[in-house]
Amino acid sequence: MATTLWVKADCPYCDALKRDLSERGVTFEEIDIDRNAHLLPELLKLTGKRRIVPVLVHGTRIEVAPHGGSSF
């Protein structure tokens, strides 16, 4: 099952979630919205137009800022 993590630079919530996933051995594709602004429409679809990260997509499950988030 594919796991994707949407993040941005200088987001402590993003960094914490990345650490947690890595410690649990979960492999994931990381998408930095600052470096991939062209993907913003896709991220906004996932979040219901909320401008917040991190967003974790695991298979069909979407978690928007599961432990707090940073706006952008």
Contact map, one row per residue, 1 for C-alpha under 8 A:
111000000000000000000000000000000000000000000000000000000110000000000000
111100000000000000000000000100000000000000000000000000000110000000000000
111110000000000000000000001110000000000000000000000000011110000000000000
011111000000000000000000000111100000000000000000000000011100000000000000
001111100000000001000000000111100000000000000000000001111000000000000000
000111110000000000000000000001111000000000100000000011110000000000000000
000011111010010000000000000001111000000000000000000011100000000000000000
000001111110010000000000000000011100000000000000000011000000000000000000
000000111110000000000000000000010100000000000000000000000000000000000000
000000011111000000000000000000000000000000000000000000000000000000000000
000000111111111000000000000000000000000000000000000010000000000000001100
000000000111111100000000000000000000000000000000000000000000000000000100
000000000011111110000000000000000000000000000000000011000000000010111100
000000110011111111000000000000000000000000000000000011000000000000001000
000000000011111111100000000000000000000000000000000000000000000000000000
000000000001111111110000000000000000000000000000000000000000000000000000
000000000000111111111000000000000000000000000000000001000000000000000000
000010000000011111111100000000000000000000000000000000000000000000000000
000000000000001111111110000000000000000000000000000000000000000000000000
000000000000000111111111000000000000000000000000000000000000000000000000
000000000000000011111111111000000000000000000000000000000000000000000000
000000000000000001111111111000000000000000000000000000000000000000000000
000000000000000000111111110000000000000000000000000000000000000000000000
000000000000000000011111110000000000000000000000000000000000000000000000
000000000000000000001111111000000000000000000000000000000000000000000000
000000000000000000001111111100000000000000000000000000000000000000000000
001000000000000000001100111110000000000000000000000000000000000000000000
011110000000000000000000011111000000000000000000000000000000000000000000
001110000000000000000000001111100000000000000000000000000000000000000000
000111100000000000000000000111110000000000000000000000000000000000000000
000111100000000000000000000011111001000000000000000000000000000000000000
000001111000000000000000000001111111000000000000000000000000000000000000
000001110000000000000000000000111111101100000000000000000000000000000000
000000011000000000000000000000011111100000000000000000000000000000000000
000000000000000000000000000000011111100000000000000000000000000000000000
000000000000000000000000000000111111111100000000000000000000000000000000
000000000000000000000000000000001111111100000000000000000000000000000000
000000000000000000000000000000000001111110000000000000000000000000000000
000000000000000000000000000000001001111111100000000000000000000000000000
000000000000000000000000000000001001111111110000000000000000000000000000
000000000000000000000000000000000000011111111000000000000000000000000000
000000000000000000000000000000000000001111111100000000000000000000000000
000001000000000000000000000000000000001111111110100000000000000000000000
000000000000000000000000000000000000000111111111111000000000000000000000
000000000000000000000000000000000000000011111111100000000000000000000000
000000000000000000000000000000000000000001111111100000000000010000000000
000000000000000000000000000000000000000000111111111100100000000100000000
000000000000000000000000000000000000000000011111110000000000000000000000
000000000000000000000000000000000000000000111111111000000000000000000000
000000000000000000000000000000000000000000010011111100000000000000000000
000000000000000000000000000000000000000000010010111110000000000000000011
000000000000000000000000000000000000000000000010011111100000000110001111
000001110010110000000000000000000000000000000000001111100000000110001111
000011110000110010000000000000000000000000000000000111110000000111001100
000011100000000000000000000000000000000000000010000111111000011111000000
001111000000000000000000000000000000000000000000000001111100011110000000
001110000000000000000000000000000000000000000000000000111111111000000000
111100000000000000000000000000000000000000000000000000011111110000000000
111000000000000000000000000000000000000000000000000000001111100000000000
000000000000000000000000000000000000000000000000000000001111110000000000
000000000000000000000000000000000000000000000000000000001111111000000000
000000000000000000000000000000000000000000000100000000111101111100000000
000000000000000000000000000000000000000000000000000000111000111111000000
000000000000000000000000000000000000000000000010000111110000011111000000
000000000000100000000000000000000000000000000000000111110000001111111100
000000000000000000000000000000000000000000000000000001100000001111111000
000000000000100000000000000000000000000000000000000000000000000011111000
000000000000100000000000000000000000000000000000000000000000000011111100
000000000010110000000000000000000000000000000000000111000000000011111110
000000000011100000000000000000000000000000000000000111000000000010011111
000000000000000000000000000000000000000000000000001110000000000000001111
000000000000000000000000000000000000000000000000001110000000000000000111
